[in-house]
Amino acid sequence: MAKTLEIEIYGQKYTVKAEADELYMQRVAAYVDEQMRSLARGMKTATPSKLAVLVALNVAHQLFQAEAQREQGVADVERRAQHLMESIEETLQTGRRG
């Protein structure tokens, strides 16, 4: 059941409804807040909305990279499993002959 929570990002309070527990949502908000503050330190002038868009782009980029790494990991596991199955089949066939 969704709960109404209050979080704070970049000095602005937001009321959100979330299925996740409050501690998790506070961690998410703290992550976004830190990302915005980190970007702001590197920019001479930036509005909160511009920072929010840049953070959204960065987080989306991180998500896409993580997904690509996960897919590569799955492909590696599948390749290794196939190689092991071929080795097992070869060993079994050799054992039957000898």
N, C-alpha and C positions, 0 to 999 in steps of 0.2 A: 504494500500500500504506500502510495506517495506521501511523503512528509514535507511540510513547508519549513524551509531552513533559511537562515540569514547568513550570507557570506560577504566577505569584503575583498574587493580587488582594486588595487591602485587607489585606495582611499575612498572608494565608492561602495556603499552597501547595496546588496541585491537580495531580494527575497526570491527563492527558487523552490520549485517542487521537485523532489527527487525520490526515486526508489532506493537509492543507495543510502547507507547510514551517514550520519552527520560527520563523523570523523573522516570518512573517506572524502566527502564533499569539501570539508575544510582543507584537506591535503590537496585536492584538485585546485581549489581557489588559491591556495598558497603558491602552488606551482605557477599558475597563470600570473599571479601578482609578481612573483619573482622574475618571470620572463619579461613582463612589461617594464619593471624597474631596471632590469639589466639592459634592455634596449634603450630606455630613456637615458641611461648614463652615457651611452655611445652616440647620442644625437644632440645637436644643439637646440633644436626646437621640435617638439612633436606634440600633437594633441592626443588626448587619451584615445580618441576614436582611431587615429592613425596608428598608434601603438597597438591597439587591440587587433587591427587588421593585420599588421606585421607579425604579431604573435600568432594569430590564427594561421597565417601562411607558414611560419616556422614549425608550429605544432603539426600541421598537415604534412609538411615535408618529413618531419621525424616519423610520423605514422606511416607514410609511404615507404620510407627506408626500412622501418621495422618489419613491415609486411613483406618487402622484397627479401630481407634477410631470413624471415620465417619460411618463405616459399623456397629459398635456396637451401635452407636446412632440411626441409621436407624432401626436396629433390635429392639431396645428398644421402639421406636415410634410405630413400627408395632405391637409389643406385647401389648402395652398400648391401641392402637386403637382397637385391637381385643377384649381385655378385656372390653373396654367401649361398643363396639357393643354387646357383649354377655350380659352385664348388662342391656343395653337398651332393647334388645329383651326379656330378662327375666322380666323386669318391664312391658313391653307392654303385655306380655302373662298373667302376674299376674293381670294386670288391666282389661283384657278382661274377666277373670274368676270371678272377684269380683264385 
